[in-house]
Amino acid sequence: MARRHDLVGLTVLALLTLRAAHPYELHRLIVDWHKDYITGLPRSLYHAVERLARDEFIVPAKTDREGRRPERTVYEITDEGREELAARLRLLLERPDPDRRAFVAAVSLMGCLPPPETARALRARAATIEGVLAGMDAHRRAMAEDGLPAVLALELEYEQALHRAELAWLGDLLDRLDKGELDWSPPT
């Protein structure tokens, strides 16, 4: 996809794995299930549905009309859409990104992947973060050796704290996954 992460499109694909739905219903689910990483509703949702349909990741399943209301097109996810969803989720789970909303979205929707696949992606993320932390430690040491006062490197210290917190959380999550403590069934 041309869009950076397209969190709205990702969420639409994930919701359509549960059941076919029309855009208004998808909007209600996003709001009711507190997918707060999504902004610009409802316009962004309708644009995402158009893009996903154009790319054949979703297709119209039927058109309904209730009473005097306008017609509503119900969409369902295609096999290509399921593959796209899995690929996008794996990527967002594996690779740290400065836009933390992307990871929040991926965590929110990771139940769309099988647990072993999710664990692999999270382990890859943890390994990357460990590497980033090692590099940051070396950088801080070099700056200190060059005489840079610690007060001028506080932003680096802050970034390290965020990475360490995420790494600790990932370790706990992976432990829970390994023990089978998370319910992996879709919401109803």
Secondary structure, 3 states (H helix, E strand, C coil): CCCCCCHHHHHHHHHHCCCCECHHHHHHHHHHCCCCCCCCCCHHHHHHHHHHHHCCCEEEEEEECCCCCCCEEEEEECHHHHHHHHHHHHHHHHCCCCCHHHHHHHHHHHHHCCHHHHHHHHHHHHHHHHHHHHHHHHHHHHHHHCCCCHHHHHHHHHHHHHHHHHHHHHHHHHHHHHCCCCCCCCCC
